[in-house]
Amino acid sequence: VPLAEIADHGHVLTPGRYVGAEAVEDDDEAFVDKMQRLTEQLGEQMAKGAELDAVIRKKLGGLGYEF
């Protein structure tokens, strides 16, 4: 951003002033359906994360590093 533009904004350096907001297209998916889908996906990801955590703990324990 040119210094002149920063001066025009009173030397405020809040990044939101200098970067644009990306236009978001409506996906026509109902909010309730989208939240249901996303929470199911999150639940699956969290379960996988817990499995991976257990594997990591086991591997570290095998190396003598337990916590």
C-alpha positions in Angstrom: 0.0 0.0 0.0 1.4 3.4 -0.9 2.3 5.6 2.1 -0.2 8.2 0.8 -3.0 5.8 1.2 -1.9 5.0 4.8 -1.8 8.8 5.5 -5.3 9.1 4.0 -6.5 6.6 6.7 -4.9 8.6 9.5 -1.9 6.2 9.7 -4.2 3.5 10.9 -2.5 0.1 10.1 -5.5 -2.2 10.6 -5.0 -4.8 7.8 -8.7 -4.9 7.0 -8.4 -1.4 5.6 -5.9 -2.5 2.9 -7.1 -5.9 1.8 -10.3 -6.6 0.1 -13.0 -9.0 1.2 -13.4 -11.9 -1.2 -16.9 -12.2 -2.7 -18.6 -15.3 -1.4 -21.1 -17.1 -3.7 -24.3 -18.5 -2.2 -24.2 -22.3 -2.4 -28.0 -22.7 -2.1 -27.6 -25.2 0.7 -30.0 -24.7 3.6 -28.2 -23.6 6.8 -29.6 -26.5 8.8 -28.4 -29.0 6.2 -25.0 -27.4 5.9 -24.6 -27.4 9.7 -25.6 -31.0 9.9 -23.2 -32.0 7.2 -20.3 -29.9 8.7 -20.8 -31.2 12.2 -20.8 -34.8 11.0 -17.6 -34.1 9.1 -16.1 -32.5 12.2 -17.1 -35.4 14.3 -15.4 -37.8 11.9 -12.2 -35.7 11.9 -12.1 -35.4 15.6 -12.5 -39.2 16.0 -9.6 -39.7 13.5 -7.6 -37.2 15.5 -8.2 -39.1 18.7 -7.0 -42.3 16.9 -3.9 -40.6 15.7 -3.2 -39.2 19.2 -3.4 -42.7 20.7 -0.9 -44.0 18.0 1.5 -41.1 18.7 1.3 -41.7 22.5 2.0 -45.4 22.0 4.9 -44.8 19.6 6.5 -42.2 22.0 5.9 -44.5 24.9 7.8 -47.2 23.1 10.7 -44.8 22.8 10.5 -44.1 26.5 8.7 -40.7 26.2 5.4 -41.0 28.0 3.2 -38.1 29.0 
